[in-house]
Amino acid sequence: MQFLSVSGNQIVDANGDKVRLRGTCPGGWMNMEDFINGYPGAEHTLRAEMKSVLGAARAEFFFDRLLDHFFNESDVIYLKRMGATVVRLPLNFRHFEDERAPFQYNEKGFARLNQVLKWCERHGLYVILDLHAVAGWQNVHWHSDNASRINLFWESAHYQDRFVALWQEFARRYRDEAVVAGYNLMNEPCVNNYRGDVPWNIYRNYQPDWPRFNALYRRAVTAVREIDPKHIIFLEGDCYSLLFAGMDAPFADNLVYSSHNYTSCGFGPGSYPGVIRSQSAKTEESEEYWDLARQEKAFLDHEGTVFTQRHNVPLWVGEFGSAYNGATQEIPDRLRAMDDQIAILERHGAHWTTWNYKDVGVMGMLTLDEASPYMQLVGDLIRKKEMLGTDDWMHWLPMTPVKDAAVQLADQIRAVIGDEEQSQAYTRRCLSQNLMCFFVGSLMQPAYAKLFKGLSESQIDHILASFSREQCTPNQALTDILQKYMAYPA
């Protein structure tokens, strides 16, 4: 494979030929997420609970086999046959560094990553290394393996030092590996809500701290470049890869900028084209007509698009997708929206990776079979999670009595406080996140762990094999759409 680099607003190979990065992200692999893997709460607290219930050796076996089945050479071959040119690997720092031994690196985590890189090189699939969860948490949400609703990273020199040092370790190990397309330094940073999501400091009222944000990026890029001058470095915008207006202009060679472009029409409810009732975390609840033209406007207005066009550098849409869980009758609408969105990305020359590759039936290219041993064992708990609203990402699901009660509680709290400037929608959303996703999710973790108590290693392995590509079911309509665009020339 050839090293990739940046030339103007293009990514090119060693011959100067244009390369288009089109692929997906196996979230739920080396960074687990509740809605992807089917468990409640945060990954690191789940690992502790599994250790407590199953014992250290059996818990380690559980997670090792889950990762073995979730993404392996069979998945690499499948994606390559689909036409993908790249896979973005979301990584949790905990696989490479222990909180009890900072700046010391775990060979077990690197060995697993090395094996996947070898498979990808064997089959000609580029890899982007994505540090999805950093020590100290770069944001306050579940996908950074955060169980506290605060982030320490942006306030702590210690965590920033560890972040830079870990990237230097990646650079030392992979500077000569052409299969690595580049380094995605940090997934969805959010520099200025270290106190957690509350109605008055996030979403519409969010105020970036651009000096702090830019200084960290400059420091990290410089540190990586001291060791590895060749690989592309991918930089995401602030506030979950939405904001770019205050970012420094490109300050080094081989920089690509990455936005995340989730849209209301990808999740609903509502027909597409048609009126979508938005339940987005980033906007007040509203209704708006969405079609191809409205999607194109959303793309062109995105600060990531504006930034990259202004500076004539490549744009990579690192995450976007559509959901079909909980809205079975609307699957064709969600897929039509996805089809139009990728067509727009292609029209404007954006590189892209979808979220997500594989999950328990939410938005993945592949989904676990409902009749599989894992879904038979965990299915009832997943239904309880949906009733309680513990998976914050799945905010589009229908209301339930428990969710209604949480809304009423939020309204009562807001009424007692008496501050009318605090958004009703944001108060509801923030309380639900704190109460359901974090507190109730944690309460449910013992129930998940007990499902595997008393099982032999052979039985656990049989259940976790449900995550293997061979036992998963493709979302055929979605994969047909992706194959269509992956077949486009560079």
HELIX and SHEET records of a PDB file:
HELIX    1   1 ASP A   34  ASN A   37  1                                   4    
HELIX    2   2 GLU A   43  LEU A   54  1                                  12    
HELIX    3   3 ALA A   56  PHE A   70  1                                  15    
HELIX    4   4 GLU A   73  MET A   82  1                                  10    
HELIX    5   5 PHE A   93  HIS A   95  5                                   3    
HELIX    6   6 GLU A  107  HIS A  123  1                                  17    
HELIX    7   7 TRP A  142  SER A  144  5                                   3    
HELIX    8   8 PHE A  153  GLU A  155  5                                   3    
HELIX    9   9 ALA A  157  TYR A  174  1                                  18    
HELIX   10  10 TYR A  203  ASN A  205  5                                   3    
HELIX   11  11 TRP A  210  ILE A  227  1                                  18    
HELIX   12  12 ASP A  238  SER A  241  1                                   4    
HELIX   13  13 SER A  264  GLY A  266  5                                   3    
HELIX   14  14 LEU A  292  ASP A  301  1                                  10    
HELIX   15  15 GLU A  303  HIS A  311  1                                   9    
HELIX   16  16 THR A  328  GLU A  330  5                                   3    
HELIX   17  17 ILE A  331  ARG A  347  1                                  17    
HELIX   18  18 PRO A  373  LEU A  388  1                                  16    
HELIX   19  19 PRO A  401  ILE A  417  1                                  17    
HELIX   20  20 GLN A  424  SER A  432  1                                   9    
HELIX   21  21 GLN A  433  VAL A  440  3                                   8    
HELIX   22  22 GLY A  441  LYS A  450  1                                  10    
HELIX   23  23 GLU A  457  LEU A  464  1                                   8    
HELIX   24  24 ALA A  465  PHE A  467  5                                   3    
HELIX   25  25 ARG A  469  GLN A  471  5                                   3    
HELIX   26  26 GLN A  476  MET A  486  1                                  11    
SHEET    1   A 2 SER A   5  SER A   7  0                                        
SHEET    2   A 2 GLN A  10  VAL A  12 -1                                        
SHEET    1   B 9 ARG A  22  THR A  24  0                                        
SHEET    2   B 9 VAL A  86  ASN A  92  1                                        
SHEET    3   B 9 TYR A 126  ALA A 133  1                                        
SHEET    4   B 9 VAL A 180  ASN A 184  1                                        
SHEET    5   B 9 ILE A 232  GLU A 236  1                                        
SHEET    6   B 9 LEU A 255  HIS A 260  1                                        
SHEET    7   B 9 LEU A 315  GLU A 319  1                                        
SHEET    8   B 9 HIS A 351  THR A 354  1                                        
SHEET    9   B 9 ARG A  22  THR A  24  1                                        
SHEET    1   C 2 GLU A  97  ASP A  98  0                                        
SHEET    2   C 2 ALA A 101  TYR A 105 -1                                        
SHEET    1   D 2 GLY A 274  SER A 278  0                                        
SHEET    2   D 2 SER A 286  TRP A 290 -1                                        
SHEET    1   E 3 LYS A 358  ASP A 359  0                                        
SHEET    2   E 3 LEU A 366  LEU A 368  1                                        
SHEET    3   E 3 CYS A 472  PRO A 474 -1                                        
END                                                                             
